[in-house]
Amino acid sequence: MLRKNWLLKIRHPFVTAAEILLPTIVMLLLIAIRTRVDTRIHPAQPYIREDMFVEVGKGISPNFQLVLESLLAEEEFLAFAPDTEETRIDPLPVDEVSFN
């Protein structure tokens, strides 16, 4: 078996060279990229930052009354459907949907 493998390697020198060189080149590329990347360990930072929260009513968004007035001025409408029994759509029974 060793003789057979040795003969295959000798008869296909480009494949043999590729089997040796390609993994070597890939590893060298990975090493080169790793040395160029910043490996400094950054300290943990809290998600909550200063000035992240605002008091109720003191946000930067306009209140709902101003939104409604601007919609009225631009002749646009805001529509919604309340979640009640009259607005819910019941799924069809399985008998009516089945094709059997």
N, C-alpha and C positions, 0 to 999 in steps of 0.2 A: 504494500500500500504506500509506503514511503517513497519507493522507487517511482510509482505511478504519479504521485503528487509532484515529485522532483522533475519528472519529464514534462508535466503540464506547465510548471513554472518556467522551465527552460524554453519550451516551445512558444510561450506567450509572454515575451519580455515586457511589452507595454502594459498588459494587465497586471503583471507582477509589480511593475514600477508604480502603477496607479494604486494598488493595494497598500503600498508602503508610503507613498508620497501624499496622497489625499488626506488620510488621517493626521499625518504630521503637519501639513499645511493648515488644516482646520484648527488643530490645537495651537499652533503658533499665532493664528489670527485671534483666537479667543484670549490668549495670553496678552497679545498686543492691545486688544480692546480693554481688557481688565486693567492694564496699567495706565490707560488714559482716562479711565472713569474716576470720578471723585469718590474715594472710599472713606471720607470723613464721616464719623458717626454723629448724627444730629441729635440734640437733646429732645426729649419728648415735650410737646407743646400741648397745652389744654385746648380743647375745641372752642370753649367759651372765651371770647376776647372782650376787652374793655369796650364800652359803648355798643355792645351787641344788642342789648335790650333797651327798650324805651318804655316810658310810662304809657298807660292806656290813654288814648286820646291825644297823645303828643307825637304820633308817628308821622312819617313823611308822606303817607298816602292820604288822599283827600277822603273826607267822610262820605257816607253813603248819600246824604242829601245833596252834596256837591256833584256827585256822580250822576244822580238822577237829573239835576238841573242841566248839566252839560249834555246829557242824552236828549233832553227835551229841546234844548237850544239847537241841536244838530238834527232834530226831527228823527231821532233813532229811538228804538224801543227795547226794553228789557223784559223778556217773558220768562216765566217759570211755571212749573206745575207742582203743586204741593203733593206730598206723599200721603195720600188718603186712599180709602177703599175705592172711591170713584175713579181715581187716576191710575190705579194699578191694573196692569194687564195680566190676567191669569193665564198661565200656559195652557195650551189645548190638551184635552185628555189624550192619552196614548192611542185609544181606539180610533179617534178621528184622524190622527196623523199617520197611522201605520198603513202600509200599502198591501197588506195581506187580504 
